[in-house]
Amino acid sequence: MDKSSRLVKYFLILITIAWGLGLIVFIMKNLDRTSISYQNESQKFSHAPEELIFSFPICH
């Protein structure tokens, strides 16, 4: 019983961590619209140059 309950605890912890990471990624993707990073700069430029122009004041 101890081993099975331990496995269940680890499984729940893994699910919680995975869910938390998914939530963080989801939030970061939503924040990308307002904040900009060097990696997203090239992606935004290829998709919508207007977004780059609007987000330049944030960089400076």
Secondary structure as GFF3:
##gff-version 3
##sequence-region A 1 60
A	DSSP	alpha_helix	2	31	.	.	.	ID=ss1
A	DSSP	alpha_helix	38	47	.	.	.	ID=ss2
A	DSSP	alpha_helix	49	59	.	.	.	ID=ss3
###
